[in-house]
Amino acid sequence: MGQHNGMIKVDGVAIKTPSSFTWGLQDISSSDSGRTQDAIMHKNRIAKKRKIDLVWSMPTLTDMHSILVAFDPEYVDVTYYDPLEGATITRNFYTGDKSAPVKIWTVGNKRYESLSFSIIER
């Protein structure tokens, strides 16, 4: 995989820094959440979970393979800087659907336009 001083580690191994890293936080509400007759919302938050959208632009075939292998397990521990915590943390994530459109595929020049997927905190 080569040396990467990337912004993300997957299961303790640094991976290529993504071109785009979009941090998000989702509230998970209990099943009895909703508005009461007086129109007041009762969220009944039971958890907060991170969702991070990742994109690598024009990855090499080697980078594609390394990134896909790193995120291949059902669950992975991802270490990254979390703005809510104000620190580098490690959380357990699973991976959403992956997408990688081909940019060019000719003799001596094989490139994907991008590799993108989301990771969602378990």
Backbone as a ProteinNet text record, in pm:
[ID]
protein_1_A
[PRIMARY]
MGQHNGMIKVDGVAIKTPSSFTWGLQDISSSDSGRTQDAIMHKNRIAKKRKIDLVWSMPTLTDMHSILVAFDPEYVDVTYYDPLEGATITRNFYTGDKSAPVKIWTVGNKRYESLSFSIIER
[TERTIARY]
81.8	0	85.1	209	295.5	278.7	360.5	355.5	252.7	164.9	66.7	62.9	76.2	56.4	-84	-177.9	-314.5	-390.8	-506.2	-593.2	-676.8	-671.7	-752.5	-665.1	-693.8	-636.9	-754	-736.7	-836.9	-773.3	-831.8	-776.3	-627.6	-592.6	-456.9	-360.2	-405	-316.5	-357.5	-261.7	-290.5	-321.3	-424.9	-460.6	-444.2	-451.6	-437.9	-541.5	-497.6	-587.6	-693.5	-820.5	-925.1	-923.6	-975.9	-989	-1098.6	-1198.3	-1310	-1346.6	-1358.8	-1393.5	-1505.2	-1628.4	-1742	-1794.6	-1774.2	-1816.1	-1962.8	-2036	-2176	-2212.2	-2316.3	-2365.2	-2514.8	-2559.6	-2701.3	-2755.4	-2873.5	-2944	-3025.2	-3016	-3098.9	-3205.5	-3331.2	-3442.2	-3514.6	-3578.4	-3653.3	-3777.2	-3833.7	-3947.5	-4072.2	-4078.4	-4196.7	-4178.1	-4077.8	-4056.8	-4166.5	-4189.6	-4288	-4352.2	-4448.9	-4520.3	-4643.9	-4664.1	-4784.3	-4896.5	-5017.5	-5135.4	-5112.8	-5025.7	-4999.5	-4891	-4852.2	-4757.2	-4613.2	-4583.5	-4446	-4373.9	-4253.4	-4173.6	-4102.4	-4111.2	-4040.7	-3948.1	-3819.4	-3722.9	-3684.5	-3673.4	-3631.7	-3504.1	-3399.9	-3272.5	-3214.6	-3178.8	-3119.3	-2971	-2926.6	-2784.8	-2751.7	-2621.4	-2567.9	-2466.9	-2476.5	-2386.4	-2323.4	-2194.6	-2122.9	-2145.9	-2150.8	-2151.6	-2050.3	-1954.6	-1849.2	-1853.6	-1867.3	-1865.7	-1721.8	-1671	-1532.4	-1527.9	-1438.1	-1417.1	-1266.8	-1218.8	-1082.2	-1093.4	-1036	-1040.8	-923	-948.9	-847	-749.9	-803.5	-713.1	-641.4	-519.4	-448.2	-512.2	-482.8	-536.1	-487.3	-362	-305.5	-376.7	-402	-474.5	-616.3	-683.4	-818.8	-819.4	-726.8	-720.7	-694.8	-597.6	-561.3	-677.7	-747.1	-859	-973.1	-1006	-1115.3	-1085.1	-961.4	-922.7	-932	-887.5	-891.2	-1034	-1129.8	-1268.3	-1353.7	-1291.1	-1364.8	-1429.8	-1369.3	-1434.6	-1573.1	-1656.2	-1792.1	-1790.7	-1697.5	-1680.4	-1532.8	-1502	-1363.2	-1352.8	-1238.3	-1209.8	-1141.1	-1201.5	-1148.9	-1101.7	-978.8	-919.5	-911.3	-965.2	-970.8	-993	-974.7	-1003.1	-1153.3	-1214.7	-1358.7	-1383.7	-1450.6	-1468.3	-1556.7	-1650	-1734	-1651.7	-1566.6	-1482.4	-1364.6	-1323.1	-1206.6	-1077.7	-1078.1	-961.6	-965.3	-852.7	-847.5	-906	-1002.2	-1070.6	-1073.7	-1107.3	-1128	-1269.5	-1344.8	-1481.6	-1498.6	-1597.6	-1627.1	-1732.1	-1701.4	-1787.6	-1816.9	-1925.4	-1949.4	-1953.9	-1940.2	-1928.9	-2057	-2097.2	-2212.1	-2171.7	-2262.7	-2236.5	-2119.4	-2037.2	-1918.6	-1945.1	-1888.7	-1906	-1772.5	-1739.8	-1612.2	-1627.9	-1672.4	-1683.7	-1546.2	-1536.4	-1411.3	-1397.3	-1278.8	-1248.7	-1191.2	-1090	-1025.2	-972	-981.1	-934.5	-875.5	-749.6	-679.8	-547.8	-481.6	-351.5	-258.1	-201.5	-106.1	-169.1	-301.1	-365.6	-502.3	-503	-625.6	-648.8	-756.3	-783.6	-932.6	-963.2	-1100.6	-1116	-1235.7	-1263.6	-1260.3	-1318.8	-1323.3	-1362.1	-1343.4	-1394.6	-1467.1	-1592.2	-1666.9	-1756.1	-1769.1	-1860.4	-1871.1	-1970	-1987.6	-1951.4	-1902.6	-1886.2	-1980.6	-2048.4	-2150.3	-2112.7	-2116.7	-2079.6	-2176	-2118.6	-2196.7	-2265.2
-119.7	0	124.5	114.7	233.1	313.1	414.5	498.9	609.4	624.7	731.6	797.6	926.8	1002.3	1060	974.1	1016.1	1062.6	1115.1	1164.6	1052.7	934.4	822.3	698.7	624.1	490.4	392.8	279.5	174.3	52.8	9.9	-100.4	-77.6	48.1	83.5	112.2	98.7	119.7	247.4	338.6	462.9	430.2	496	477.5	609.6	602.6	722.3	826.1	949.7	1057.4	1078.9	1079.2	1100.1	1242.5	1258	1389.9	1470.1	1398.8	1462.3	1379.4	1446.9	1383.6	1468.8	1418	1494.6	1429.2	1498.2	1448.1	1480.1	1387	1410.6	1341.6	1391.9	1334.6	1314.4	1193.7	1161.2	1132.9	1188.4	1153.2	1027.4	933.2	812.7	827.9	831.6	853.3	722.7	715.6	595.2	582.9	463.6	438.1	516.2	564.4	639.7	790.9	831.1	973.2	1025.7	1155.5	1217.2	1337.2	1393.7	1510.5	1466.5	1533.6	1509	1598.3	1582.8	1658.7	1809.5	1856.5	2000.2	2046.5	1959.3	1987.6	2006.7	1962	1968.5	1839.3	1856.8	1740.9	1681.1	1550.6	1474	1376.8	1416.4	1335.7	1208.1	1215.6	1099.2	1036.4	1120.1	1073.4	964.7	853.7	744.1	726.5	788.5	778.8	883.7	911.2	993.3	906.4	902.9	820.2	903.4	879.5	950.3	883.4	965	916.9	1001.7	935.8	1006.2	965	1064.9	1040.3	1057.6	955.9	955.5	947.9	1026.2	1022.9	1031.6	945.9	954.5	983.4	1094.7	1131.6	1071.4	1019	961.5	867.3	770.4	678.9	586.3	550.1	451	314.9	217.5	82.8	27	56	10.2	75	206.7	276	219.6	198.3	142.4	12.1	-75.8	-207.4	-194.7	-113.3	-97.5	-43.1	56.1	117	16.6	-52.4	-149.2	-264.8	-311.8	-419	-370.8	-247.6	-193.2	-187	-151	-136	-259.4	-370.7	-491.2	-563.8	-565.1	-636.1	-578.1	-661	-617.3	-492.6	-489.6	-373.8	-339.3	-210.5	-166.2	-57.9	-53	55.6	166.3	284.9	397.1	504.9	549	654	780.1	890.1	1015.5	1129.7	1253.2	1369.6	1395	1396.8	1418.7	1559.8	1646.5	1785.3	1801.5	1710.5	1720.2	1690.3	1590.2	1553.1	1648	1713.2	1800.9	1724.4	1599.4	1513	1400.4	1332.1	1213	1098	1028.9	919	796.3	683.6	560.2	511.9	488.1	437.5	321	236.8	120.2	157.9	128.7	166	45.4	56.6	-33.1	53	-10.9	62.5	52.1	165.8	166.2	118.4	132.8	91	169.1	98.6	159.7	185.1	294.1	330.1	377.2	329.6	366.7	370.1	483	492.1	495.6	428.6	426.7	558.3	616.1	739.3	706.3	619.1	580.9	438.9	360	221.7	184.6	223.6	193.9	126.1	76.1	12.5	113.7	77.9	164.8	278.7	291	399.1	352.5	301.1	252.2	330.9	409.7	495.6	498.9	504.3	530	679.5	730.2	871.6	900.3	807.1	825.7	694.4	691.5	585.6	655.8	619.8	688.4	592.1	618.9	545.1	615.6	577.4	630.7	523.9	570.2	479.5	531.1	436.9	471.4	405.3	484.6	432.5	323.1	214.9	100.8	139.2
0	0	0	38.5	38.4	166.1	180.3	298.9	279	375.3	370.9	507.2	510.4	633.7	628.6	591.2	564.1	686.8	659	764	825	765.1	813.2	830.4	935.4	951.7	958.1	892.3	894.6	960	1070.9	1149.7	1177.9	1208.6	1249.3	1135.9	1009.3	894.7	821.2	800.8	728	582.5	529.6	389.4	316	183.1	100.5	144.6	160.1	200.4	92.9	132.3	32.5	-22.9	-145	-207.2	-138.4	-87.6	-18.8	103.4	216.8	344	403.6	402.6	452.3	578.7	691.3	822.2	844.3	902.6	935.9	1066	1129.3	1254.7	1242.7	1271.7	1262.9	1401.8	1431.4	1554.7	1527.7	1618.8	1611.6	1719.9	1677.5	1769.8	1797.9	1914.3	1949.4	1861	1856.9	1768.2	1808.5	1933.8	1975.8	1958.5	1880.7	1853	1761.2	1770.5	1681.4	1747.4	1678.7	1730.9	1809.6	1919.9	1999.5	1947.7	2004.5	1960.7	1964.8	2054.1	2065.1	1966.8	1872.4	1764.3	1812.4	1933.3	1984	1945.4	1891.2	1849.4	1969.1	1979.6	2083.5	2011.1	1999.4	1924	1996.3	2127.2	2206.1	2149.4	2138.8	2084.7	2174.4	2112.2	2188.3	2155.1	2044.6	2008.5	1903.4	1890.9	1782.7	1708.9	1576.7	1496.6	1386.7	1364.5	1259	1124.1	1019.8	881.9	807.3	743.2	672.2	525	437.2	293.2	244	175	128.2	-23.4	-84.5	-229.4	-256.7	-344.1	-395.7	-543.7	-590.1	-731.5	-806.5	-922.7	-1012	-939.7	-863.9	-794.4	-893.2	-859.6	-940.9	-914.2	-997.5	-976	-843.1	-809.8	-682.7	-564.9	-574	-467.2	-453.1	-566	-563.4	-485.2	-523.5	-460.2	-309.7	-272.2	-131	-48.9	-101.4	-28.5	-14.6	-124.5	-120	-25	-24.6	66.8	212.3	238.2	375	429	342.6	385.9	357.7	317.9	281.9	399.6	519.3	629.5	660.6	723.1	756.8	845.3	940.9	1029	1035.2	1041.6	1052.6	1159.6	1225.4	1318.7	1240	1240.7	1165.1	1262.6	1245	1327.1	1242.5	1294.5	1220.1	1318.8	1273.2	1357.2	1354.1	1471.3	1481.9	1534.8	1456.2	1498.7	1622.3	1644.9	1765.1	1890.4	1881.9	1996.1	2011.5	1901.1	1905	1922.2	1874.8	1892.6	1789.3	1775.9	1692.3	1771.9	1712.2	1780.5	1690.3	1747.3	1672.6	1701.6	1595.5	1607.8	1512.5	1541	1459.2	1353.2	1227.5	1115.5	1026.9	951.7	839	713.8	598.2	472.4	392	332.8	242.5	103.9	8.8	-129.3	-187.3	-262.2	-323.9	-472.2	-523.6	-664	-720.6	-843.1	-905.3	-1056.7	-1113.1	-1258.6	-1326.2	-1438.9	-1515.2	-1591.7	-1588.5	-1661.9	-1799.8	-1799.3	-1924.5	-1908.8	-2014.7	-2008	-2142.7	-2162.7	-2287	-2253.5	-2353.6	-2332.7	-2267	-2155	-2086.5	-2007.2	-2009	-1932.8	-1883.4	-1763.3	-1701.8	-1573.2	-1570.3	-1454.7	-1427.1	-1300.7	-1258.4	-1234.7	-1258.4	-1234.3	-1084.3	-1007.8	-862.8	-796.1	-667.7	-581.3	-469.3	-446.3	-340.6	-264.2	-135	-49.8	83.6	160	294.7	395.6	509.6	623.3	732.3	797.4	895.4	1028	1133.9	1264.8	1306.4	1354.7	1400.2	1529.2
[MASK]
++++++++++++++++++++++++++++++++++++++++++++++++++++++++++++++++++++++++++++++++++++++++++++++++++++++++++++++++++++++++++

